[in-house]
Amino acid sequence: MDRFVRVSRVVAGHDVIIGKAFWAKRFDERSFDGLIDPVVMLDHFHMTAPTFAAHPHAGISAVTYVFEDAIGAHVNYDSLGNQGPINPGALHWFAAGRGAVHTEQPEGKEQHVHALQIFVNLPASKKFDAPYAVHVEPHDIPEFKAPGVRVRVVAGGSNGVSTAHTEQLPEPFTLLDAFLSRSSTFSHDLLRGWKGLIYVVSGALRIEVGDEVRDLMAGEAIGAAMEEGAAERAVSIRFASAEDCHFVVLSGPALNEPLAKHGPLVMNTREQLEDRIRAFQNGEFGKLTIPQSV
């Protein structure tokens, strides 16, 4: 067994239901023994009507990726002045830095947003940077294709396919939205010093990482790490499915920094966290305006 390759146990998502319009499978970094750093939280959610009031973020990127099968857009509003739809297949990366306010919601009748909300930690050196957003439309997301395999390279790179907008992100990060047909396989390299989360949206998936093998069903995830100190540049993750399968891969360089969390605020120390809470209460995160017609 390669002592520099680590794989978590299989973790089932926690069901979160809010009213009649929001339901999700939620994963928290504490369930993976440090193996999904820099990912702090993942929600695989469905939303059919506005659910959340405007709320603050600081110290993280709040990342929204809307799956292609969503019906209607997830509409974004933030205190930076950004306003507009996150269409099916689009990515919206909100690097909150020292603090900003936003909300996202479906608007109109018979809308059904199917998406991921990902909290990606910012390094200590960037937690007090000015907030900004990166928006990527569906047609700007490249794909890797092979027999029985289609992978949308939403951020980062895989198998020679990479995204130009990754350079606009605070730190390197890979987000893959992958589809396997029956009896197909796909491989992706996890780089040395990187950690990641693999989540099955639908179907069943076998994952091989070094000498480790995990079998996952829909709604389940694992964490995987290629630790610093390994002689190899990367470890290959092999994915195989006996049936049609839809899964996602989230990975980035591990920060290995302490976390102080309060909901959507994630800092390194309790003192920093209390400072950001006071800043929000004092109006330093700005305000957003939602049109009255919405």
C-alpha positions as CSV (number, residue, x, y, z in Angstrom):
1,M,0.0,0.0,0.0
2,D,1.3,3.5,-0.9
3,R,1.7,5.4,2.3
4,F,1.3,8.7,0.5
5,V,-2.1,7.8,-1.0
6,R,-5.1,8.0,1.4
7,V,-8.7,7.3,0.8
8,S,-11.6,7.8,3.2
9,R,-14.4,5.5,4.1
10,V,-17.6,5.8,2.1
11,V,-19.7,8.7,3.4
12,A,-23.5,9.1,2.8
13,G,-24.8,12.6,2.4
14,H,-26.9,14.1,5.2
15,D,-30.4,14.9,4.1
16,V,-31.3,18.6,4.4
17,I,-34.9,19.7,3.7
18,I,-36.0,23.4,4.1
19,G,-39.7,24.0,3.5
20,K,-41.2,22.5,0.3
21,A,-38.8,24.1,-2.1
22,F,-35.3,23.0,-1.1
23,W,-33.8,19.5,-0.5
24,A,-30.1,18.5,-0.5
25,K,-27.5,15.9,0.2
26,R,-24.9,17.7,2.4
27,F,-21.3,16.8,3.1
28,D,-19.0,18.5,5.7
29,E,-15.2,18.4,5.8
30,R,-15.3,16.8,9.3
31,S,-16.7,13.6,7.9
32,F,-13.6,12.9,5.7
33,D,-10.7,13.1,8.3
34,G,-9.1,16.0,6.5
35,L,-9.0,14.3,3.1
36,I,-11.1,16.9,1.1
37,D,-9.2,20.0,2.0
38,P,-9.7,22.7,0.5
39,V,-13.4,21.7,0.2
40,V,-15.2,22.7,3.3
41,M,-18.8,21.8,2.4
42,L,-20.8,20.3,-0.5
43,D,-24.5,20.5,-1.1
44,H,-26.0,18.6,-4.0
45,F,-29.4,20.4,-4.0
46,H,-32.7,20.9,-5.7
47,M,-34.6,24.2,-5.4
48,T,-37.9,25.1,-6.9
49,A,-38.6,28.5,-5.3
50,P,-36.7,31.2,-3.4
51,T,-35.6,29.8,-0.1
52,F,-32.7,31.7,1.4
53,A,-32.6,35.4,2.4
54,A,-29.5,37.4,1.5
55,H,-26.6,36.2,3.6
56,P,-22.9,36.9,4.1
57,H,-19.8,34.9,3.2
58,A,-16.2,35.5,4.2
59,G,-12.9,33.5,4.0
60,I,-14.1,31.1,1.3
61,S,-15.4,30.9,-2.3
62,A,-19.1,30.0,-2.5
63,V,-19.2,28.1,-5.8
64,T,-22.4,27.3,-7.7
65,Y,-22.4,24.8,-10.5
66,V,-25.8,24.2,-12.1
67,F,-26.3,20.8,-13.8
68,E,-27.3,20.6,-17.4
69,D,-30.7,19.0,-16.6
70,A,-31.9,21.9,-14.4
71,I,-35.1,23.6,-15.5
72,G,-34.6,27.4,-15.6
73,A,-31.7,29.5,-14.2
74,H,-30.5,30.0,-10.7
75,V,-30.5,33.8,-10.4
76,N,-27.6,35.5,-8.6
77,Y,-27.6,38.8,-6.7
78,D,-24.6,40.1,-4.7
79,S,-23.3,43.2,-2.9
80,L,-20.6,43.6,-5.6
81,G,-23.4,44.7,-8.1
82,N,-23.5,41.4,-9.9
83,Q,-26.9,40.2,-11.0
84,G,-28.0,37.6,-13.5
85,P,-28.8,34.0,-14.3
86,I,-26.6,31.0,-13.6
87,N,-28.0,28.9,-16.5
88,P,-28.0,25.1,-16.7
89,G,-24.5,24.0,-17.3
90,A,-22.9,27.3,-16.0
91,L,-20.4,27.9,-13.2
92,H,-20.5,30.9,-10.8
93,W,-17.5,31.3,-8.5
94,F,-18.0,33.9,-5.7
95,A,-14.6,34.5,-4.0
96,A,-15.9,36.2,-0.9
97,G,-12.5,37.2,0.6
98,R,-12.9,39.6,3.5
99,G,-16.7,39.5,3.1
100,A,-19.7,40.1,0.8
101,V,-23.4,39.4,0.7
102,H,-25.3,37.3,-1.9
103,T,-28.3,35.2,-2.6
104,E,-29.3,32.9,-5.4
105,Q,-32.7,31.6,-6.3
106,P,-35.0,30.2,-9.0
107,E,-37.5,32.7,-10.4
108,G,-40.7,32.2,-12.3
109,K,-43.1,29.2,-12.5
110,E,-42.1,25.6,-12.9
111,Q,-38.4,26.2,-12.2
112,H,-36.3,23.3,-10.8
113,V,-32.7,24.2,-10.1
114,H,-30.5,21.1,-9.8
115,A,-27.0,22.1,-8.7
116,L,-24.0,21.9,-6.5
117,Q,-23.1,24.5,-3.9
118,I,-19.5,24.1,-2.8
119,F,-17.6,26.0,-0.1
120,V,-13.9,26.1,-1.1
121,N,-11.5,27.4,1.5
122,L,-9.3,30.4,0.8
123,P,-5.7,30.3,2.1
124,A,-4.9,32.5,5.1
125,S,-3.0,34.9,2.8
126,K,-6.2,35.6,0.8
127,K,-8.9,35.6,3.4
128,F,-8.9,39.4,3.6
129,D,-8.6,40.0,-0.1
130,A,-11.3,42.0,-1.9
131,P,-14.3,39.9,-3.0
132,Y,-14.9,39.2,-6.7
133,A,-16.8,36.8,-8.9
134,V,-16.0,34.6,-11.9
135,H,-18.9,33.6,-14.2
136,V,-18.6,30.9,-16.9
137,E,-21.3,30.2,-19.4
138,P,-22.1,26.6,-20.5
139,H,-20.6,27.1,-24.0
140,D,-17.2,28.1,-22.4
141,I,-16.8,24.8,-20.6
142,P,-14.8,22.2,-22.6
143,E,-15.4,18.5,-22.6
144,F,-13.3,15.4,-22.6
145,K,-14.9,12.6,-24.7
146,A,-14.0,8.9,-25.2
147,P,-16.2,5.9,-26.0
148,G,-18.9,5.7,-23.2
149,V,-17.3,8.7,-21.5
150,R,-18.3,12.4,-21.4
151,V,-16.6,14.7,-18.8
152,R,-17.3,18.5,-18.6
153,V,-14.1,20.1,-17.4
154,V,-15.8,22.9,-15.4
155,A,-12.6,24.1,-13.8
156,G,-9.0,22.9,-13.9
157,G,-7.9,20.2,-16.3
158,S,-8.0,16.5,-17.0
159,N,-6.7,14.2,-19.8
160,G,-5.3,17.2,-21.7
161,V,-8.4,19.3,-21.6
162,S,-8.2,22.5,-19.5
163,T,-10.2,25.6,-18.8
164,A,-8.8,29.1,-19.4
165,H,-10.9,30.7,-16.6
166,T,-9.1,28.6,-14.0
167,E,-6.4,31.3,-14.0
168,Q,-9.0,33.7,-12.6
169,L,-9.7,31.6,-9.5
170,P,-8.1,32.4,-6.2
171,E,-6.2,29.1,-6.2
172,P,-5.9,26.1,-8.6
173,F,-9.0,23.9,-8.5
174,T,-10.5,21.1,-10.6
175,L,-14.2,20.4,-10.9
176,L,-15.2,17.6,-13.3
177,D,-18.8,16.7,-14.1
178,A,-18.6,13.2,-15.5
179,F,-20.9,10.7,-17.2
180,L,-20.1,7.0,-17.8
181,S,-22.2,4.7,-19.9
182,R,-22.6,1.1,-18.9
183,S,-19.2,-0.8,-18.6
184,S,-17.1,2.3,-19.3
185,T,-14.0,3.5,-17.5
186,F,-12.3,6.9,-17.0
187,S,-9.1,7.9,-15.3
188,H,-8.0,11.2,-13.8
189,D,-4.7,12.2,-12.1
190,L,-4.8,13.5,-8.5
191,L,-1.6,15.6,-8.2
192,R,0.9,15.4,-5.4
193,G,-0.2,17.6,-2.5
194,W,-3.8,17.7,-3.7
195,K,-6.9,16.3,-2.0
196,G,-10.3,15.8,-3.4
197,L,-13.9,14.7,-3.0
198,I,-15.7,12.3,-5.4
199,Y,-19.5,12.2,-5.2
200,V,-21.9,10.0,-7.1
201,V,-25.0,12.0,-8.4
202,S,-26.7,8.9,-9.9
203,G,-26.0,5.3,-10.6
204,A,-23.2,3.3,-9.1
205,L,-19.4,3.7,-9.3
206,R,-16.3,1.8,-8.5
207,I,-13.2,3.9,-7.7
208,E,-9.7,2.6,-7.6
209,V,-7.0,4.9,-6.1
210,G,-3.6,3.2,-5.8
211,D,-4.3,-0.1,-3.9
212,E,-7.6,1.2,-2.5
213,V,-11.0,0.3,-3.9
214,R,-14.3,1.8,-3.0
215,D,-17.9,1.1,-4.3
216,L,-20.3,4.0,-4.2
217,M,-24.0,4.4,-4.8
218,A,-25.9,7.6,-5.6
219,G,-25.7,10.1,-2.7
220,E,-22.3,8.8,-1.4
221,A,-18.8,10.3,-1.5
222,I,-15.2,9.6,-0.6
223,G,-12.2,11.8,0.1
224,A,-8.8,11.0,-1.5
225,A,-5.4,12.5,-1.0
226,M,-2.0,12.4,-2.7
227,E,0.2,13.5,0.1
228,E,3.4,15.7,-0.2
229,G,6.5,13.6,0.0
230,A,5.4,11.1,-2.6
231,A,8.0,10.4,-5.3
232,E,5.4,10.3,-8.0
233,R,3.9,13.5,-9.4
234,A,0.4,12.1,-9.3
235,V,-1.7,9.1,-8.6
236,S,-4.2,7.9,-11.1
237,I,-7.9,7.6,-10.0
238,R,-9.7,5.0,-12.1
239,F,-13.5,5.1,-12.3
240,A,-15.6,2.3,-13.6
241,S,-19.4,1.6,-13.7
242,A,-21.5,-1.4,-14.6
243,E,-24.4,0.9,-15.3
244,D,-24.9,4.5,-16.4
245,C,-23.3,6.8,-13.8
246,H,-23.1,10.5,-13.2
247,F,-20.5,11.7,-10.7
248,V,-18.4,14.8,-9.8
249,V,-14.7,15.3,-8.8
250,L,-13.7,18.3,-6.7
251,S,-10.0,18.7,-5.9
252,G,-7.3,21.3,-5.1
253,P,-4.0,21.8,-3.4
254,A,-4.4,21.0,0.4
255,L,-4.1,24.2,2.5
256,N,-3.4,22.3,5.8
257,E,-4.6,25.3,7.8
258,P,-6.8,25.6,10.9
259,L,-10.5,26.3,10.4
260,A,-12.8,28.5,12.5
261,K,-16.3,28.2,11.1
262,H,-19.6,30.0,11.7
263,G,-22.0,28.9,9.0
264,P,-20.9,30.6,5.7
265,L,-17.9,32.4,7.4
266,V,-14.7,30.4,7.5
267,M,-11.5,31.9,9.0
268,N,-8.4,30.5,10.6
269,T,-8.9,31.7,14.2
270,R,-11.8,32.5,16.5
271,E,-10.6,36.1,16.7
272,Q,-10.7,36.5,12.9
273,L,-14.2,35.0,12.8
274,E,-15.5,37.4,15.5
275,D,-13.9,40.3,13.6
276,R,-15.7,39.3,10.4
277,I,-19.0,38.9,12.2
278,R,-18.6,42.4,13.6
279,A,-17.7,43.7,10.1
280,F,-20.9,42.2,8.7
281,Q,-23.0,43.6,11.5
282,N,-21.4,47.1,10.8
283,G,-22.4,46.9,7.1
284,E,-18.9,46.4,5.8
285,F,-19.9,43.5,3.5
286,G,-22.2,45.8,1.5
287,K,-25.8,45.5,0.5
288,L,-27.7,44.0,-2.4
289,T,-30.8,45.0,-4.1
290,I,-33.4,42.6,-5.5
291,P,-35.9,44.1,-7.9
292,Q,-39.4,44.4,-6.4
293,S,-40.9,42.6,-9.3
294,V,-39.1,39.3,-8.3
